[in-house]
Amino acid sequence: MNDAFIEDTTAIEAAAVSYLTAFNRADAATVISTYADDGVLMAPGRPATVGKSSLAKTYPGIFEKVSFDMKYEIKEVVQTSAAWGFVRSTTEGTQIVKATGEAHSASYQELFLLRKSTDGVWQIARYCTVNVTP
Amino acid sequence: MNDAFIEDTTAIEAAAVSYLTAFNRADAATVISTYADDGVLMAPGRPATVGKSSLAKTYPGIFEKVSFDMKYEIKEVVQTSAAWGFVRSTTEGTQIVKATGEAHSASYQELFLLRKSTDGVWQIARYCTVNVTP
């Protein structure tokens, strides 16, 4: 808390973009690496996934069932302290249920709460994504 | 940013609880009063509602259509700086579509990002809620 405030919004945004682009290419390993050890995923249709070892099970399960072709838009990037910041974004595109091949348009909004690690890396501490389309 | 860090998790939690209980009794005025002027709501089935004047239209629209009987559980309260903190919670209960009287069980999770105003009041800066049940 007593660390000097160093403006770091570029790195904060880059961490969220790293997540969004890895998610879109179904790259579970990179997705999981963008989280802090205590990271939490809050996504539609499931309870919160808490901690990196649980996240490492959840994401492959998502990517097995659905493929995504989404474009993101960063709505805001705010650094709230030396070690914390948040990013709000939207994603829009197509998702395909792999079992059936059924494709439909999809639209989400995302709130990333990011924390700077002791190594100076911005990581996802909490992440909430919610569907815009019903 | 240079304000001294004063431990304030009780007030942070109280702000989130104030929102959750006002929402449950369809008290739009109190719900809206828990937000900062630049507050943002991210909820299922709609784009982000940005700013208090937009929030003042969105919530009455929700309460006209649906009534809620939900119990909340606070999962974590974290103060990240002198003026910022977050709360993660879950809500579970019944919601009723007013037009049809149709009731169904519902379960959500919530992420509140709160900021302390210059008057020392913790307000909702960003809020994301997502359904646990599909």
Interface residues (C-beta under 8 A of the other chain):
Chain A: M1 F5 V40 M42 A43 P44 G45 R46 P47 A48 K75 T80 S81 A83 W84 F86 R88 T90 Q109 L111 L113 R115 R126 C128 T129 V130 N131 V132 T133 P134
Chain B: M1 F5 V40 M42 A43 P44 G45 R46 P47 A48 K75 T80 S81 A82 A83 W84 F86 R88 T90 Q109 L111 L113 R115 R126 C128 T129 V130 N131 V132 T133 P134
